[in-house]
Each structure stands twice: as structure tokens, then as C-alpha cells.
Amino acid sequence: MAEIRPERTVIGGSLEISRMVNGLWQLAGGHDRDISIAKAAQVMDDTCLCGLDTFDMADHYGDAELVVGHHNATSTTRKVAFTKWCPQENGIKTFANAEAAVDLASRRMGVKKIDLLQYHAWDFTDDTYLHNLDHLRTMQRQGKIGLIGLTNTNTAHLELLLDSGFPIATNQVPTNVIDRRLTRGRMNEVCIKHDVGILAYGTLLGGFLTDKWLGQPEPADINELNWSLRKYIRFIWAAGGWAPFQVVLQALAVVARRHDVSIAAVATRFVLDIPSVKAVIVGTRLSADSEAYIAKNLQAFSFKLTEDDIILIHQAQEGLTDVPGDCGDEYRRPPYLTAAGDMSDHLLETDRMTLVREAVAAGKRVEYSTGSKWEPIAGYCRAVRTGNTIRVSGTTSNSPIPSLAVIGGSSAQSQTVHILDTIEGALKALGSSLSDVVRTRIMVRDADFCEEVSRAHGWLFAHAGVRPSNTFVTAGLIGEHMLVEIEAEAEVGCSSEGVVTVMKS
């Protein structure tokens, strides 16, 4: 039998990679406790020789970057190495902070230029991510970074960044036969249009999409599972539960028998055939038994799915429920599809939140300021809370970055997304959320923008689970680049007991 080699592709128009990427998240813990950097680097060399010469890691993946650095210091074997920067939103937006993070990763990896630096934004209502991406763009021009990518970024914000002129090469998101958000939403077509390559992870649902789980009962105790399985069983629950999952697994098993391969190979091939997917990321431990796993993983490149195979899989998927939201939303809004099932480590109470809560309890008026130079000049603030009522000033897509006139470029839709992020940020600062909004007023420069602005407005409030009353008019907006302005009113807690919709008879 001929040696199986992985397919190759190009991302960002210039960087050649394997279509199967070695994901080193298992070095972060939750799988292997003791990692020998030297031994892992040797296994990395063997992995490269099999054609799997592309590696993905992050600033929080334990010793992963150090393993790459050791390999660079001891081997001449070619490889491509990605890493991620996933900073907390702590108010630090300086170039020096971003440069320090990139320099640290470069030192750990033993490289002068990082092939692909992927950025993860925890909160789009905090403009820290825009500052940091602008800093990464500067370092790209300096030669410290080859390509800039994103992780877990939904379609609306991917478009926003592209429309703003950021050179995005990739977006790393979960995709598999159970989680179909990539193709059920707009992400696939947007990535094809803009040549943004999807790096798909979670392809095997942490190991659930394997022969091992075929016909097996649902795990009784989630705490007995490793981190990956704890995370991905939540995807199974979100997609309808164990029964429809088993139906899909049985269909994959039928296809696997047709081609004499594993269920995992079929699940991987299915994702590789999605047009926007440049590569799948498969967990790699870089341990003594890696050779056996490599042989199994490479099966995905030994066959092609037939039309009958695809029809069978699609029929099995009909029993699934769509995973809520868009790709990556699980890191920013419920349901939180993480190993812990929540994002409590990113939702800690701040001094500002305490100040607002105490001020409201004392019956005080609370004014929220963004620090704009115009607020003291014109005598206004971004939002005011009196009791449980919040009023947010007319908001445009002003850019916090001097080099950009506006966020969203000439797209009214993307400007609307950024405006609503700003409004949501103001509401959060005053102890509220979008689900408390009772009225919005939208002003656009041109009536031709009506539909795209309305769709962006509808998309966000659909996630919030409410439909506020709304006024939509054309107006002569201030600022030649400003296409949209929105103001909002909210009543704190008004939807906490649910929303009742009464239809016209």
C-alpha cells in the first residue's frame, strides 16, 4: 500500500501548510501531566517527516511554544508553527504590551518571525481587541509576524474587521458533523468571498466521533471525562442530545465500512470537503504512541466521499438541532460550550461594577463616560442611569484607532455592528444588557442602507432574545464617514422573568 501523505494548501496567499494541523492544546494539561520537552521535540521531528509539518499552539498551552523552540534549536526539519494571543480585557491597550506578548512567544518558539499569529477577543464590546489587532498589523509590517488570524470570531465581527481594512488570513473555529454553524450560517460564504481560510478544530468532538463511542450509552458523570470530552459533550447536548448524535455516528460507521477506514477518518474528510476549510486541527500529544495516532489520522487522505456517502450523512443530520449562535459565540454568550460550562473566570466583578451597584442602591444618578474628547466639550456622556432606566446617547462608529477614520469602513452593516457593540458596552458598564433594551432609534445617511442596517440590528437582538420598539429615519449625520447613528433606552431587569409576545388578532 502506498504511503499516505496529507494534502497541502496555502493560507494568506503565501504560506504553505498541511491540511492536517497538529493541535498542541493537550500539552496545556487535562490530558498528560508530565511533558518532556526534549522527547516531545523529537516526536515533532518524526511527525514532520510524515508530512504533518504544521503545528498550532497558544500562549496558554503549557510548554507547547517551548517544545517548538527546542525543536528549532535541535533540528533542521522544516515546519510551520502558529500560535495565539488570548489576552484578558484588563484595560491595557498599548503597543508595548502587545509587542511584549509577541516577543515572548517568539523567544519561546525560537523564531524571529511567527508564521501565523492568531488573536482571540473575549469581548467585542471592549475595544481593546481593535487596538491589539492594530498593534499586530504594525508588527506584521515590521516583520515580526507573517500572517494575522483570528480564533472563535463570528461572521459579523469577521466582516467588521475585513471592512475596516485588517488583513485577516484565517479564522479558527469549531466545525464537525454535529456543529454545523460554519455552513448553516454565513461564515462559509464570507470566508470564500474574502479568501479567509477556516482552520477547523473540534473535528472529532474531542474524541466522541470515533468507533469507541458507537452504540455506547451517554456518559453518566461528566467529571470522569477529560477536558476535551467535557467540553464537546456540551456540543452534543446543544445539538439535540445523545440519541441524534448516535444516529449520525451510525451513518459515519456505514460510510467507514464502505471505505475500510475509521469513523474518525470519515468525520475528518467531511470537514475537509467544506469549501472554506483550509485545514483541520487534530489534537497531538507528541508522546511515544504518537506514531500510531498519525497513521490513523492520515486515513482521512486515503479516500473520497461519494455522493451516496454525503446523502447518507446529511439524512442522519436531519435529526440534529442547530447549535445556538454563530461560530465562536459560545465564548461570549450562553450556552457556554466550554469544559467548565461557563465563563466565570472572565466575568469577575470589577471595582466599576461595585461602584455602579452601590450608587444605584443609594438612589444616585450614574453617568458613563468613554473618555471621548467631545464629551466634556459638548457636555454629554455616553449613557446615563437613573434608577432602573438607562438612556444611551446617539452612537456612531467612531474609531478608537487614529489610523482609521471609522470602524466598519464603507459598510453600513459593519458600522451598525460596531455601534451596537459600543451601546452594549455602555449598558454592561451600568449593570445592564441588550436584553433590557426597550427602544432604539436608528438614523442613516441614505435609505439604501435600510436593509443591511436592519439585518445587523435584528441579528444582535435575536441573540438577546428581545425585540425593542424602534424608529428608523434618514438624517444628515455629522462626519463624512459616518453612515449610521443609533441611540437606545433600557429598563434594567425588564426581561429577567421572560418575554411574552402578544400577536395582533
C-alpha positions as CSV (number, residue, x, y, z in Angstrom):
1,M,0.0,0.0,0.0
2,A,1.3,3.4,-1.0
3,E,2.4,5.8,1.8
4,I,-0.4,8.2,2.7
5,R,0.6,11.9,2.7
6,P,-1.6,14.8,3.8
7,E,-2.9,17.2,1.3
8,R,-1.3,20.7,1.1
9,T,-2.8,24.1,0.8
10,V,-1.9,27.8,1.0
11,I,-3.2,30.4,3.5
12,G,-2.9,34.2,3.3
13,G,-1.8,33.8,-0.4
14,S,1.7,32.8,0.6
15,L,2.1,30.3,3.5
16,E,2.0,26.6,2.5
17,I,0.7,24.3,5.2
18,S,-0.5,20.8,5.7
19,R,-4.3,20.3,5.6
20,M,-4.0,18.5,8.9
21,V,-2.5,20.6,11.6
22,N,-1.1,19.2,14.9
23,G,-3.0,20.9,17.7
24,L,-0.9,21.1,20.9
25,W,-3.6,22.0,23.3
26,Q,-3.2,18.7,25.1
27,L,0.2,20.0,26.4
28,A,-1.8,22.5,28.4
29,G,-3.0,19.9,30.9
30,G,-6.1,17.9,31.4
31,H,-4.6,15.0,29.3
32,D,-0.9,14.5,30.1
33,R,0.6,15.8,33.3
34,D,4.3,15.3,32.7
35,I,5.8,16.6,29.4
36,S,9.4,16.1,28.4
37,I,10.2,19.0,26.2
38,A,13.2,17.2,24.6
39,K,11.2,14.0,23.9
40,A,8.2,15.9,22.6
41,A,10.5,17.8,20.2
42,Q,11.9,14.5,18.9
43,V,8.4,13.2,18.2
44,M,7.7,16.5,16.5
45,D,10.6,15.8,14.1
46,D,9.1,12.4,13.3
47,T,5.7,13.9,12.8
48,C,7.1,16.4,10.3
49,L,8.7,13.6,8.3
50,C,5.2,12.1,7.8
51,G,4.1,15.4,6.1
52,L,2.3,16.7,9.2
53,D,4.7,19.6,9.5
54,T,2.2,22.3,10.7
55,F,1.6,23.0,14.4
56,D,-0.9,25.1,16.3
57,M,-0.5,26.3,19.9
58,A,-1.3,29.3,22.1
59,D,0.1,31.4,24.9
60,H,-1.8,29.3,27.4
61,Y,-0.9,25.8,26.0
62,G,1.6,25.0,28.7
63,D,5.0,24.2,27.3
64,A,3.9,24.0,23.7
65,E,5.8,27.0,22.5
66,L,8.9,25.8,24.3
67,V,8.7,22.4,22.5
68,V,8.7,24.3,19.2
69,G,11.6,26.3,20.4
70,H,13.6,23.2,21.4
71,H,12.8,21.7,18.0
72,N,14.1,24.8,16.2
73,A,17.3,24.7,18.3
74,T,18.0,21.0,17.7
75,S,16.6,20.1,14.2
76,T,16.7,21.5,10.7
77,T,13.5,19.8,9.7
78,R,11.1,22.3,8.1
79,K,7.8,23.1,9.9
80,V,5.2,25.8,10.2
81,A,4.2,27.0,13.6
82,F,1.1,29.0,14.6
83,T,0.4,30.5,18.0
84,K,-2.3,32.5,19.6
85,W,-2.5,35.6,21.8
86,C,-5.6,35.5,24.1
87,P,-5.2,38.5,26.4
88,Q,-7.6,39.4,29.2
89,E,-9.5,42.6,28.7
90,N,-7.7,44.5,31.5
91,G,-7.7,48.0,30.1
92,I,-4.1,47.7,28.7
93,K,-4.2,48.7,25.1
94,T,-0.6,49.9,24.5
95,F,1.7,48.8,21.7
96,A,4.3,48.0,24.3
97,N,2.0,45.4,25.9
98,A,1.2,43.8,22.5
99,E,4.9,43.8,21.5
100,A,5.9,42.2,24.8
101,A,3.4,39.3,24.2
102,V,4.7,38.7,20.6
103,D,8.3,39.0,21.7
104,L,7.7,36.4,24.5
105,A,6.1,34.0,22.1
106,S,9.0,34.5,19.6
107,R,11.6,33.8,22.3
108,R,9.8,30.7,23.5
109,M,9.4,29.4,19.9
110,G,13.0,30.3,18.9
111,V,11.9,32.3,15.9
112,K,12.4,35.8,14.5
113,K,9.0,35.8,12.8
114,I,5.9,34.0,13.8
115,D,4.3,32.3,10.8
116,L,0.7,33.0,11.9
117,L,-0.3,34.9,15.0
118,Q,-4.0,34.3,15.8
119,Y,-5.9,36.7,18.1
120,H,-8.7,35.8,20.4
121,A,-11.1,38.6,21.6
122,W,-13.1,37.7,24.7
123,D,-15.5,40.6,24.5
124,F,-16.3,42.6,21.4
125,T,-17.9,45.4,23.5
126,D,-14.4,46.2,24.7
127,D,-12.4,48.0,22.0
128,T,-9.2,46.5,23.4
129,Y,-9.3,43.9,20.6
130,L,-9.2,46.7,17.9
131,H,-6.2,48.3,19.5
132,N,-4.4,45.0,19.7
133,L,-5.1,43.9,16.2
134,D,-3.8,47.3,15.0
135,H,-0.6,46.7,17.0
136,L,-0.3,43.2,15.4
137,R,-0.7,44.9,12.0
138,T,2.2,47.2,12.9
139,M,4.4,44.2,13.9
140,Q,3.4,42.5,10.7
141,R,4.8,45.4,8.8
142,Q,7.9,45.3,10.9
143,G,8.4,41.6,10.0
144,K,7.8,40.1,13.4
145,I,4.6,38.4,12.2
146,G,3.9,36.7,8.9
147,L,0.1,36.4,8.8
148,I,-2.6,37.6,11.2
149,G,-5.5,35.3,12.0
150,L,-8.5,35.1,14.4
151,T,-9.9,32.5,16.7
152,N,-13.6,32.0,17.5
153,T,-14.7,35.1,15.7
154,N,-18.3,35.2,14.5
155,T,-19.2,36.3,11.0
156,A,-20.4,39.8,11.8
157,H,-17.1,40.7,13.5
158,L,-15.0,39.0,10.9
159,E,-16.7,41.1,8.3
160,L,-16.3,44.2,10.5
161,L,-12.6,43.7,10.7
162,L,-12.3,43.0,7.0
163,D,-14.3,46.0,6.1
164,S,-12.1,48.1,8.4
165,G,-9.0,47.0,6.5
166,F,-7.5,44.4,8.8
167,P,-5.6,41.8,6.8
168,I,-7.2,38.6,8.2
169,A,-5.8,35.4,6.8
170,T,-7.6,32.7,8.9
171,N,-10.3,32.1,11.4
172,Q,-10.0,29.1,13.8
173,V,-13.5,27.8,14.7
174,P,-15.1,24.5,15.8
175,T,-16.6,22.6,13.0
176,N,-17.8,19.0,12.7
177,V,-20.7,16.8,11.6
178,I,-22.6,17.8,14.7
179,D,-21.7,21.5,15.0
180,R,-22.7,22.8,11.5
181,R,-22.7,26.6,12.2
182,L,-20.0,27.1,9.6
183,T,-22.2,26.0,6.8
184,R,-25.7,26.7,8.2
185,G,-24.8,30.4,8.7
186,R,-22.9,32.9,6.6
187,M,-19.4,32.1,7.7
188,N,-18.6,29.7,4.9
189,E,-19.6,32.1,2.1
190,V,-18.0,35.2,3.7
191,C,-14.7,33.3,4.1
192,I,-14.8,32.2,0.5
193,K,-15.5,35.7,-0.7
194,H,-12.6,37.2,1.2
195,D,-10.2,34.3,1.0
196,V,-10.1,33.8,4.7
197,G,-9.2,30.2,5.5
198,I,-11.0,28.3,8.1
199,L,-8.8,26.3,10.5
200,A,-11.3,23.8,11.8
201,Y,-10.9,22.4,15.3
202,G,-13.2,20.1,17.3
203,T,-13.4,17.9,14.1
204,L,-13.8,14.8,16.2
205,L,-15.7,16.3,19.0
206,G,-12.8,15.8,21.4
207,G,-12.9,12.0,20.6
208,F,-16.6,11.4,20.6
209,L,-16.7,11.0,16.8
210,T,-14.8,7.7,16.9
211,D,-15.5,4.0,16.8
212,K,-15.1,3.9,20.6
213,W,-18.4,5.6,21.2
214,L,-20.6,3.8,18.6
215,G,-23.6,2.3,20.3
216,Q,-22.4,3.3,23.7
217,P,-24.6,4.9,26.5
218,E,-24.2,8.5,27.3
219,P,-21.5,9.2,30.0
220,A,-23.1,9.2,33.4
221,D,-20.6,11.5,35.1
222,I,-19.1,14.4,33.1
223,N,-16.5,14.9,35.7
224,E,-14.9,11.5,34.8
225,L,-14.2,12.7,31.3
226,N,-11.0,14.5,30.2
227,W,-11.2,18.2,29.4
228,S,-11.9,17.8,25.7
229,L,-14.7,15.3,26.2
230,R,-16.2,17.5,29.0
231,K,-16.3,20.4,26.5
232,Y,-17.6,18.6,23.5
233,I,-20.4,16.7,25.2
234,R,-21.9,20.1,25.7
235,F,-22.0,20.5,21.9
236,I,-23.8,17.2,21.7
237,W,-26.4,18.4,24.2
238,A,-26.8,21.7,22.3
239,A,-27.3,19.8,19.0
240,G,-30.2,17.7,20.4
241,G,-28.6,15.2,22.7
242,W,-27.1,11.7,22.7
243,A,-29.8,9.9,20.6
244,P,-29.5,12.1,17.5
245,F,-25.7,12.1,18.0
246,Q,-25.7,8.3,17.8
247,V,-27.8,8.4,14.6
248,V,-25.1,10.5,12.9
249,L,-22.4,8.2,14.4
250,Q,-24.1,5.2,12.9
251,A,-24.2,6.8,9.5
252,L,-20.5,7.6,9.7
253,A,-19.9,3.9,10.6
254,V,-21.7,2.8,7.5
255,V,-19.5,5.1,5.3
256,A,-16.4,4.0,7.2
257,R,-17.1,0.3,6.4
258,R,-17.6,1.2,2.7
259,H,-14.1,2.7,2.5
260,D,-12.4,0.4,5.1
261,V,-11.4,3.4,7.3
262,S,-12.3,4.6,10.8
263,I,-15.3,6.7,11.8
264,A,-12.7,9.4,12.7
265,A,-11.4,9.4,9.1
266,V,-14.9,9.9,7.7
267,A,-15.7,12.7,10.1
268,T,-12.4,14.4,9.2
269,R,-12.9,14.0,5.5
270,F,-16.4,15.5,5.8
271,V,-15.0,18.7,7.3
272,L,-12.0,18.8,4.8
273,D,-14.5,18.9,2.0
274,I,-16.2,22.1,3.2
275,P,-15.1,24.8,0.7
276,S,-13.8,27.4,3.2
277,V,-11.9,24.9,5.3
278,K,-8.1,25.1,4.6
279,A,-7.2,22.6,7.3
280,V,-8.4,20.6,10.2
281,I,-6.6,20.7,13.6
282,V,-6.2,17.4,15.3
283,G,-5.0,17.1,18.9
284,T,-1.5,15.8,19.1
285,R,0.2,14.8,22.4
286,L,3.8,14.4,20.9
287,S,4.2,11.3,23.0
288,A,5.7,7.8,22.5
289,D,2.4,6.5,21.0
290,S,2.0,9.3,18.5
291,E,3.1,7.2,15.6
292,A,0.0,5.0,15.9
293,Y,-2.2,8.1,16.0
294,I,-0.5,9.6,13.0
295,A,-1.3,6.5,10.9
296,K,-5.0,6.7,11.9
297,N,-5.2,10.4,11.3
298,L,-3.7,10.1,7.8
299,Q,-6.6,7.8,6.8
300,A,-8.6,10.9,6.1
301,F,-6.5,11.4,3.0
302,S,-6.8,7.9,1.6
303,F,-10.3,8.1,0.1
304,K,-13.0,10.5,-1.2
305,L,-16.6,10.7,0.0
306,T,-19.1,9.7,-2.7
307,E,-22.4,11.4,-3.4
308,D,-24.2,8.5,-1.7
309,D,-21.9,8.9,1.4
310,I,-22.8,12.6,1.6
311,I,-26.5,11.9,1.2
312,L,-26.5,9.3,4.0
313,I,-24.7,11.7,6.4
314,H,-27.0,14.6,5.6
315,Q,-30.0,12.4,6.2
316,A,-28.6,11.4,9.6
317,Q,-28.0,15.1,10.4
318,E,-31.7,15.9,9.9
319,G,-32.4,14.8,13.5
320,L,-30.0,17.4,14.9
321,T,-30.8,20.7,16.4
322,D,-28.7,23.7,15.3
323,V,-26.1,24.7,17.8
324,P,-27.2,28.2,19.0
325,G,-25.5,31.3,17.6
326,D,-22.6,31.6,15.2
327,C,-19.1,30.2,15.2
328,G,-17.3,31.2,18.4
329,D,-20.3,32.7,20.1
330,E,-20.1,30.0,22.8
331,Y,-17.2,32.0,24.4
332,R,-19.2,35.2,24.7
333,R,-22.9,34.3,25.4
334,P,-24.9,31.3,26.7
335,P,-24.8,28.4,26.2
336,Y,-21.1,28.4,27.1
337,L,-19.8,25.3,25.4
338,T,-16.6,25.0,27.4
339,A,-15.2,22.3,29.6
340,A,-16.5,24.1,32.7
341,G,-19.8,25.1,31.1
342,D,-19.4,28.7,32.0
343,M,-17.1,31.7,31.6
344,S,-16.9,32.7,35.2
345,D,-13.2,33.2,35.1
346,H,-13.8,36.0,32.6
347,L,-16.8,37.5,34.4
348,L,-15.2,38.7,37.6
349,E,-16.8,41.7,39.4
350,T,-14.8,44.9,38.9
351,D,-14.5,47.9,41.1
352,R,-16.6,49.8,38.5
353,M,-19.4,47.3,38.8
354,T,-19.3,47.6,42.5
355,L,-19.4,51.4,42.3
356,V,-22.4,51.4,40.0
357,R,-24.3,48.9,42.1
358,E,-23.7,50.9,45.3
359,A,-24.6,54.2,43.6
360,V,-27.9,52.9,42.2
361,A,-28.8,51.4,45.6
362,A,-28.2,54.9,47.1
363,G,-30.5,56.5,44.5
364,K,-27.7,58.3,42.8
365,R,-27.6,59.3,39.1
366,V,-24.8,57.4,37.3
367,E,-23.1,58.8,34.2
368,Y,-20.9,56.6,32.0
369,S,-18.1,58.3,30.0
370,T,-16.0,56.7,27.3
371,G,-13.2,59.3,27.6
372,S,-14.1,60.9,24.3
373,K,-12.7,64.4,23.9
374,W,-16.1,65.6,22.8
375,E,-17.9,64.6,26.0
376,P,-16.6,67.4,28.2
377,I,-16.7,69.9,25.3
378,A,-20.3,69.3,24.4
379,G,-21.4,68.5,28.0
380,Y,-22.7,65.0,27.5
381,C,-21.8,61.4,28.3
382,R,-22.3,58.0,26.5
383,A,-25.1,56.9,28.8
384,V,-27.0,57.8,32.0
385,R,-28.7,55.5,34.5
386,T,-31.3,56.9,36.9
387,G,-32.9,54.1,38.9
388,N,-33.6,51.2,36.5
389,T,-33.7,53.4,33.4
390,I,-30.7,53.8,31.1
391,R,-30.5,56.2,28.2
392,V,-27.7,55.8,25.7
393,S,-26.7,58.8,23.5
394,G,-26.7,58.7,19.8
395,T,-23.7,56.5,18.9
396,T,-21.7,56.3,15.6
397,S,-18.9,54.0,14.5
398,N,-16.1,56.3,15.7
399,S,-12.7,54.6,15.6
400,P,-10.5,54.4,18.7
401,I,-7.6,54.0,16.4
402,P,-6.0,57.1,14.9
403,S,-5.1,55.5,11.6
404,L,-8.8,54.5,10.9
405,A,-11.4,57.2,10.3
406,V,-14.3,54.8,11.2
407,I,-14.8,51.2,12.2
408,G,-16.5,49.2,9.6
409,G,-15.2,51.1,6.6
410,S,-17.9,51.9,4.0
411,S,-20.2,49.1,5.1
412,A,-23.3,50.3,6.9
413,Q,-23.8,46.8,8.2
414,S,-20.4,46.6,9.8
415,Q,-20.7,50.1,11.2
416,T,-24.0,49.0,12.8
417,V,-22.3,46.0,14.4
418,H,-19.7,48.2,16.0
419,I,-22.2,50.8,17.1
420,L,-24.3,48.1,18.9
421,D,-21.1,46.8,20.5
422,T,-20.5,50.2,21.9
423,I,-24.1,50.5,23.1
424,E,-23.9,47.1,24.7
425,G,-20.6,48.1,26.4
426,A,-22.3,51.1,27.9
427,L,-25.2,49.0,29.1
428,K,-22.8,46.5,30.7
429,A,-20.9,49.3,32.4
430,L,-24.1,50.4,34.0
431,G,-25.2,47.0,35.2
432,S,-27.5,46.1,32.2
433,S,-27.5,44.2,29.0
434,L,-29.1,44.2,25.5
435,S,-31.9,42.1,26.8
436,D,-33.1,45.2,28.8
437,V,-33.3,47.5,25.8
438,V,-36.9,48.7,25.2
439,R,-36.3,51.2,22.4
440,T,-33.8,52.0,19.7
441,R,-33.7,54.9,17.3
442,I,-31.7,54.4,14.0
443,M,-30.6,57.3,11.8
444,V,-28.9,56.5,8.4
445,R,-27.4,58.8,5.9
446,D,-29.1,57.0,2.9
447,A,-32.3,55.0,2.7
448,D,-30.4,52.4,0.6
449,F,-28.7,51.3,3.8
450,C,-32.0,50.3,5.4
451,E,-31.9,46.5,4.8
452,E,-28.3,45.8,5.8
453,V,-28.6,48.0,8.9
454,S,-31.9,46.3,9.9
455,R,-30.4,42.9,9.4
456,A,-27.4,43.7,11.7
457,H,-29.8,45.2,14.3
458,G,-32.1,42.1,14.1
459,W,-29.2,39.7,14.3
460,L,-27.9,41.1,17.6
461,F,-31.3,41.5,19.3
462,A,-32.2,38.0,18.2
463,H,-29.3,36.8,20.3
464,A,-30.5,39.0,23.2
465,G,-33.9,37.4,23.0
466,V,-35.9,40.6,22.7
467,R,-37.3,43.0,20.1
468,P,-37.3,46.6,21.2
469,S,-39.6,49.2,19.8
470,N,-37.7,51.1,17.0
471,T,-37.7,54.2,14.9
472,F,-35.8,54.3,11.6
473,V,-35.2,57.5,9.7
474,T,-32.8,59.1,7.3
475,A,-30.7,62.1,8.6
476,G,-27.8,64.3,7.7
477,L,-25.2,62.7,10.0
478,I,-22.1,64.6,11.3
479,G,-18.8,63.2,9.9
480,E,-18.4,62.3,6.3
481,H,-17.6,58.6,7.0
482,M,-20.5,58.1,9.4
483,L,-23.3,56.2,7.7
484,V,-25.4,55.2,10.8
485,E,-26.2,56.6,14.2
486,I,-28.2,54.7,16.9
487,E,-29.5,55.6,20.4
488,A,-31.1,53.3,22.9
489,E,-33.1,53.1,26.1
490,A,-33.2,50.3,28.6
491,E,-35.1,49.3,31.7
492,V,-32.8,47.2,33.9
493,G,-34.2,43.7,34.6
494,C,-37.3,44.1,32.5
495,S,-36.8,40.8,30.8
496,S,-35.4,38.8,33.7
497,E,-38.7,37.0,34.2
498,G,-39.1,36.3,30.5
499,V,-40.7,37.9,27.5
500,V,-44.3,37.4,26.4
501,T,-45.2,38.2,22.7
502,V,-48.8,39.2,22.0
503,M,-49.8,38.9,18.4
504,K,-52.3,41.1,16.6
505,S,-55.6,39.2,16.2
